[in-house]
Amino acid sequence: MVRQSNRQLALTMFMVGFGYHNDAWRHPRSRSGEIGTLELIRDMSQAAEAARLDAIFFADSFSAAGLRRGGFRGVSVYEPISTIGAMIGHTEKIGMIGTHSTTWGEPYAVARQFAGLDVLSGGRVGWNVVTSINGNENFGREQMPLPELRYARATEFVEVVKKLWDSWDADAIIDDKQRALWIDNDRIRDINHVGEYFRVQGPLAIPRSPQERPVLVQAGQSPAGIELGSSIADLVYTVQPDKAKAIEFYADYKQKVKAKGRDPEKVKILPGIMPITGRTQAEADELADELANCIDENNGRAMIQSLIDADVSDLDLNDKIPPDRFVDGPQRMERWYLFRELAERMSLWELIVHISRAVGHRVMISTPDKIAESMIEWFEDGACDGYNFNPPSVPEGMDNMLRLLVPELQERGYFRDEYVGDTFRERSGLTLTEQDLKNERATYVM
């Protein structure tokens, strides 16, 4: 059955040159020798734009520990700020989301970097706000700050950045050559922020964003992460492999957004999904098997041990992890508990394959039409507003996803055929009205 809809999915893509499947870079048809080059990330960006995706998403990390232990997808070979700057010249319309930590940085510098990219790109940039879970060894810290301190700092950090982005009026540039006035000083304001963590006078030396301010993205699923995200995010990334739980998460999150005086329709919730697909079911199965065969057993065991804190070095691959090897982790991330649940019902090898594919995100191995129908069903049933694609491999898995699956969504009327609007916000239904901005300003601590 071909459905039709006026509601549109929001689709973004995780940009990882290795492929999101942890060992996909070992596939014979990968472009592993080009990882880190401009050519590979350019080709990925242009492929996503040709499919009319809303945005491409660059994660970040401040540690090479993942690479050293064989965890490839979580390490950012492509630093987001410099990569987005490079991609501005190689793309025209697609949005570009870059990650920056509020634990390792200063708000004035971050506001300036993203404002600059946003102006240069014509309003196509977003900031993924993270508090980081590692990197202390590179910033003179013996250990990571406690989560409650990281989130308290993040809350004030984002507030300062938004104030700085708001320090120029849209008509501040008057370009009056006769009076020698390029700007009207009355339309640019100091912010004079004095808080617990930061003292910032402002203003920025960069004009106001073409889209009012860059899009804000957040991905935390802990209570503190949800509190921050529901307060500031336009896009929310989440791990939701189960539809019923996704519907519950979606409803709760939207309610929190509404309770804070924000429009829930302008906060898009995008669970991750890895579609492994081909022209036939046999082709999809073949690619999934080929990627599973790329897994290095020792790396797989190390990954499981690091994720669930259980020694699996002596277990047979067909064994389940004995319950007495699990330890309580009341301070652990939400995803840690998801892995624990999976470990209770999967053999060690099944768990290694599952987590190597998508680290808990939903995985579908099927034909494009069946994956599209399932994605639409979640969307219509109130489980999401769209998805963040995790490309299983590059280029093959990514190309199948963009060239076979996305057209199925377009054919059903759930995704655009062409870009409409001038900015990331306009194209993704995130436009800020003057009332939205007034409501936000009312939350600032002045």
Residue, then its C-alpha position, 0 to 999 in steps of 0.5 A: m500500500v502506498r501512503q501519502s502524507n503532508r507531514q514530513l520526516a526530518l532526516t539527518m546522517f551521522m558522518v563517520g568515514f569508517g561507517y557506523h558499523n564499528d568494523a565496516w572499514r575492514h570491508p573490501r569495498s570500503r574507502s578506509g585509505e581515505i578516512g580523514t581526507l577531504e575527498l571522502i567527507r566531501d563525497m559523503s556530504q554531497a551524497a546526503e545533499a543529493a538525497r535532500l537530507d535535512a542535515i549531516f551530523f559530526a560527532d566529536s571526541f577529545s580522546a584517542a582512547g577509542l581508536r587504540r582499543g579498536g572502537f572506531r565510530g566514536v572517535s572523531v577523525y574529522e574535527p567538526i568546526s574545521t570540517i564544516g568550514a570546509m564543507i561550506g564550499h562543497t555543499e549548497k543547501i544541506g544543514m551541518i551539525g557540529t558537536h562541541s563540548t561545554t566541559w572543554g571550552e569557553p562559551y565566547a569562543v564557541a558562540r563565535q565559531f558557530a556564529g561565523l560558520d552560520v553566517l558563512s554558510g547562509g544559515r545552515v549550521g547547528w551545534n550539538v551540545v554535549t558535556s563529554i564523558n572523557g578527555n580530562e587527561n588532555f585538559g589537566r584534570e585527574q578525572m572527569p567532573l561529576p555529571e551534575l557539575r557538567y550539566a550545571r556548567a552546560t546550562e549556563f554555557v548555553e545561556v551565554v552562547k544564546k545571549l551572544w548570538d542575540s547581541w546583534d539585531a538583524d538590522a544592525i548593519i546599516d552600511d552608511k558610507q557617507r556617515a562612516l557607519w557600517i553598524d548602528n551601535d544602538r543595535i548591538r548590545d553588551i550581554n554583561h553576563v555574570g554567573e556561577y561559571f562565566r563572566v562575559q561582557g560581549p557582544l560578538a563581533i559577528p553579525r546575527s545569524p541568517q536563521e536567528r541563531p544556529v540550530l541547537v541539538q542535544a542527545g542526553q538520555s539521563p534525567a539531567g540530559i533530558e532536562l537540558g535538552s527539553s530546555i534548549a534543543d531544537l533537535v533531539y537525538t536518542v537511542q530507541p530500539d523498542k517502539a513502545k518505549a520510543i512512544e513513551f519517551y516521545a510523549d514524555y519529552k514533548q510534555k516536558v518541552k510544553a511545560k517549559g513554554r516551548d512549542p513541542e512541534k518545533v522540537k524534533i525527536l530523532p532516534g538513530i536507525m541503521p538500515i542495512t538494505g539492498r535491492t533484494q532481501a538477499e542483498a541486504d542479508e549478504l551485506a549484513d553478513e559481510l559486515a559481521n565477518c569484518i568484526d575482530e573478535n578481540n576488539g569485540r570482546a574489549m568493546i563488550q567489557s568496556l560497555i558493560d563492565a563484565d569480564v568476557s575474556d574467557l567465555d566461549l562465543n556461544d556462551k551467555i554472560p553469567p549473571d554473577r559477572f554483572v555489577d551494579g552501576p547506579q551512576r551509569m548512562e541509560r544506554w549501559y542498562l540497555f546493554r545489560e538487558l541485551a546481554e541477559r538474552m544474547s550469546l556473547w557473539e550475538l551481543i558483539v555483532h549487535i553492538s558492533r552494528a549500532v551500539g544499541h540503536r535500531v537496526m533493520i536488515s531488509t528491503p527498502d520498501k519494508i524499512a520505509e513502511s516501518m519508519i513511517e509506522w513509527f512516525e505515524d504512531g507518535a514514536c518520532d519526528g524523523y531519524n538520524f541515519n547511521p550508515p552501516s558502511v561507506p560507501e556501499g551501505m550509505d549509498n544503498m540507504l540514500r539511493l534505495l531507501v530515501p526514494e521509497l520515503q519520497e514516493r510515499g510522500y513522507f520526505r521532500d523531493e526538493y529543498v524548500g526554504d533558505t536556511f536549515r531552520e526553514r527547511s526543517g520546520l524550526t523557524l523561530t518567530e519573534q514571540d519564540l525569541k521573546n519567550e527565550r529572552a525571558t528565561y535569561v538570567m540578567 
